[in-house]
Amino acid sequence: MTDGTLYLGTKRYSSWSLRGWLPVRLAGLNVAEVVIPLAGGSTPGVKAVSPGGTVPYLEHQGAAIWESLAIAEYCAEIAPSLWPADRVARAHARAIAGEMHAGYRELRMAMPMALFRPGAAGTCATDGALADIARIDALWQDTRARFGAGGPYLFGPAFGNADAMFAPVVARFLTYAPALSPVAQAYCTAVRAHPLVAAWYDAAAAEPADWFLEKYETAPAPPASA
């Protein structure tokens, strides 16, 4: 018997679902998973179950939560270690998680999460996306230098909510392979190797072909000539 349900979108593509799924699993919530194939725009199956019309959507012991960052905060009430114990580090973690939640629109638009997109390496690097990538790289370097001693993640040995918020960015960087600093490259390697992230990739690889969206399963088009 489970304590609720976590509704997700197609794991190959749904960056926000990954951000919600990771805290739920890190906190050990006993919930069933329901994956709804995304249609590339408005998905009726999502609107039918989620009050906000989006995924992830968590129902757990009477709580109903349809925003990834809110899910992360809810999970931290159950597992406080999802945020750093130190007050200053915890404030920084919340700030960068909030920046991720609200920002980097150019990166999202130019480089959608598509875990297995062929021929994507070295493509889709618009000026706006490159500016977002530079900001993220600098943010990771600063966070690792200030708080990352003792482990490979943003705040050291524990993979927490801040890492969960940036995991889909790591997925984008692995797909599109932009130039990154050595610190950022090492962080991407560590996140990809985390057992939960590896399990997400495995589940995504096992999704049926009729869930695929062609625009994310073909090589990106070359830039138009001037």
Wavefront OBJ file of the C-alpha trace (Angstrom):
o trace
v 0.000 0.000 0.000
v 1.446 3.335 -1.021
v 0.973 6.734 0.588
v 0.153 8.535 -2.631
v 1.037 9.046 -6.276
v 3.658 10.987 -8.186
v 2.583 11.933 -11.707
v 5.396 12.491 -14.202
v 5.860 13.290 -17.861
v 7.868 11.306 -20.390
v 11.242 10.709 -18.744
v 13.195 11.286 -21.951
v 11.992 14.885 -22.109
v 10.401 16.120 -18.880
v 13.033 18.160 -17.076
v 10.619 19.372 -14.426
v 9.493 15.818 -13.706
v 13.108 14.876 -12.992
v 13.392 17.818 -10.608
v 10.364 16.602 -8.669
v 11.167 12.890 -8.819
v 14.641 13.180 -7.333
v 13.603 14.782 -3.988
v 10.705 12.329 -3.658
v 13.074 9.394 -4.054
v 15.808 10.960 -1.916
v 13.272 11.482 0.872
v 12.055 7.897 0.567
v 8.382 8.718 0.031
v 6.335 5.581 -0.584
v 4.387 6.704 -3.644
v 3.339 5.056 -6.877
v 4.607 6.551 -10.135
v 2.362 7.317 -13.077
v 4.129 8.451 -16.260
v 1.969 10.376 -18.729
v 3.318 10.562 -22.288
v 3.770 14.190 -23.262
v 2.257 15.412 -26.511
v 4.738 18.184 -27.252
v 2.365 20.915 -26.095
v -0.761 20.768 -23.988
v -1.267 17.176 -22.838
v -4.874 16.317 -21.898
v -3.752 13.460 -19.638
v -1.745 15.891 -17.511
v -4.560 18.418 -17.277
v -6.914 15.636 -16.202
v -4.915 14.813 -13.060
v -2.911 17.902 -12.069
v -4.541 20.991 -10.531
v -1.899 23.171 -12.179
v -2.068 21.323 -15.478
v 1.618 20.446 -15.175
v 3.905 17.646 -14.088
v 5.342 16.654 -11.719
v 2.330 16.471 -9.471
v 2.589 14.819 -6.066
v -0.253 13.524 -3.919
v 1.056 12.333 -0.550
v -0.825 11.789 2.710
v -3.354 14.512 1.957
v -0.901 16.969 0.397
v -1.296 17.977 -3.248
v 1.746 19.697 -4.784
v 2.208 20.589 -8.459
v 5.418 22.669 -8.524
v 8.870 21.059 -8.544
v 10.437 23.469 -6.055
v 7.438 23.121 -3.736
v 7.815 19.331 -3.951
v 11.480 19.722 -3.036
v 10.575 21.859 -0.008
v 7.872 19.396 1.053
v 10.339 16.512 0.840
v 12.847 18.495 2.916
v 10.289 18.723 5.718
v 10.399 14.930 5.799
v 14.144 14.640 5.094
v 15.815 17.903 6.261
v 19.205 16.773 4.935
v 17.982 17.631 1.421
v 19.142 21.157 2.267
v 22.579 21.811 3.845
v 22.650 21.872 7.642
v 24.712 25.082 7.804
v 22.576 28.233 7.731
v 24.717 30.114 5.209
v 25.089 27.116 2.924
v 21.364 26.423 3.173
v 20.541 30.006 2.189
v 22.869 29.726 -0.791
v 21.327 26.405 -1.819
v 17.844 27.875 -1.746
v 18.979 30.927 -3.710
v 20.540 28.928 -6.534
v 17.614 26.498 -6.613
v 15.263 29.469 -6.922
v 17.399 30.978 -9.674
v 17.215 27.680 -11.541
v 13.453 27.507 -11.084
v 12.877 31.012 -12.418
v 15.696 31.533 -14.888
v 17.751 30.309 -17.840
v 14.940 30.651 -20.341
v 17.306 30.941 -23.292
v 18.981 27.642 -22.398
v 15.612 25.918 -21.983
v 14.402 27.136 -25.363
v 17.560 26.414 -27.349
v 18.484 23.105 -25.709
v 15.373 21.195 -24.608
v 15.982 18.126 -22.473
v 16.172 15.159 -24.840
v 18.297 12.497 -23.193
v 19.105 10.478 -26.305
v 18.876 13.059 -29.100
v 21.247 12.033 -31.914
v 23.724 14.449 -33.423
v 23.089 17.115 -30.816
v 26.634 17.570 -29.504
v 27.990 20.990 -30.377
v 24.651 22.321 -31.637
v 21.946 24.773 -30.523
v 24.398 27.203 -28.904
v 22.517 30.490 -29.343
v 23.969 33.637 -27.837
v 21.324 33.594 -25.129
v 21.932 29.939 -24.300
v 25.682 30.537 -24.116
v 25.110 33.406 -21.675
v 22.986 31.128 -19.482
v 25.620 28.377 -19.669
v 28.339 30.819 -18.614
v 26.252 31.914 -15.634
v 25.558 28.326 -14.581
v 29.210 27.325 -14.962
v 30.317 30.275 -12.811
v 27.624 29.488 -10.246
v 28.715 25.864 -9.978
v 32.371 26.848 -9.651
v 31.593 29.359 -6.899
v 29.324 26.956 -5.011
v 31.790 24.067 -5.217
v 34.644 26.326 -4.041
v 32.694 27.694 -1.090
v 30.625 24.720 0.030
v 31.639 21.605 -1.893
v 34.522 20.254 0.163
v 34.454 16.538 0.875
v 32.350 15.357 -2.044
v 31.513 15.755 -5.734
v 28.181 17.571 -5.468
v 27.383 21.255 -5.087
v 27.447 21.059 -1.310
v 29.911 18.233 -0.853
v 29.169 14.557 -0.299
v 25.349 14.723 -0.161
v 23.207 14.957 -3.299
v 20.419 17.317 -2.273
v 17.671 19.574 -3.516
v 20.025 22.018 -5.237
v 21.574 19.160 -7.197
v 18.098 17.884 -8.073
v 17.158 21.269 -9.482
v 20.249 21.327 -11.695
v 20.142 17.660 -12.761
v 18.205 18.425 -15.978
v 20.785 21.108 -16.807
v 23.436 18.417 -16.489
v 21.348 16.273 -18.833
v 21.246 19.103 -21.379
v 25.011 19.605 -21.131
v 25.589 15.898 -21.680
v 23.339 15.941 -24.756
v 24.499 19.188 -26.387
v 28.109 19.174 -25.084
v 28.812 22.898 -24.757
v 32.273 23.985 -23.622
v 32.479 23.882 -19.814
v 35.110 24.499 -17.173
v 36.842 21.444 -15.649
v 34.857 21.998 -12.432
v 31.555 21.966 -14.298
v 32.573 18.937 -16.354
v 33.478 17.015 -13.203
v 30.181 17.979 -11.616
v 28.254 16.735 -14.660
v 30.108 13.420 -14.468
v 29.281 13.059 -10.771
v 25.581 13.841 -11.236
v 25.228 11.440 -14.157
v 26.814 8.675 -12.057
v 24.446 9.140 -9.109
v 22.337 5.967 -8.751
v 19.035 7.810 -8.964
v 20.038 9.763 -12.064
v 21.303 6.544 -13.628
v 17.971 4.889 -12.800
v 16.085 7.762 -14.467
v 18.160 7.345 -17.632
v 17.521 3.594 -17.606
v 13.778 4.128 -17.234
v 13.815 6.719 -20.005
v 15.640 4.325 -22.315
v 12.938 1.708 -21.686
v 10.005 3.952 -22.631
v 8.036 2.730 -25.660
v 8.798 4.166 -29.076
v 5.244 5.428 -29.518
v 5.958 7.943 -26.739
v 8.778 9.534 -28.749
v 8.438 13.065 -30.126
v 10.125 13.338 -33.510
v 11.478 16.831 -32.934
v 13.494 15.528 -29.973
v 14.601 12.290 -31.638
v 16.195 13.828 -34.734
v 19.436 15.758 -35.064
v 18.984 19.507 -34.632
v 18.781 21.453 -37.860
v 21.935 23.361 -38.803
v 21.750 27.142 -38.360
v 20.363 29.057 -41.297
v 23.017 30.726 -43.439
v 23.187 34.499 -43.309
l 1 2 3 4 5 6 7 8 9 10 11 12 13 14 15 16 17 18 19 20 21 22 23 24 25 26 27 28 29 30 31 32 33 34 35 36 37 38 39 40 41 42 43 44 45 46 47 48 49 50 51 52 53 54 55 56 57 58 59 60 61 62 63 64 65 66 67 68 69 70 71 72 73 74 75 76 77 78 79 80 81 82 83 84 85 86 87 88 89 90 91 92 93 94 95 96 97 98 99 100 101 102 103 104 105 106 107 108 109 110 111 112 113 114 115 116 117 118 119 120 121 122 123 124 125 126 127 128 129 130 131 132 133 134 135 136 137 138 139 140 141 142 143 144 145 146 147 148 149 150 151 152 153 154 155 156 157 158 159 160 161 162 163 164 165 166 167 168 169 170 171 172 173 174 175 176 177 178 179 180 181 182 183 184 185 186 187 188 189 190 191 192 193 194 195 196 197 198 199 200 201 202 203 204 205 206 207 208 209 210 211 212 213 214 215 216 217 218 219 220 221 222 223 224 225 226
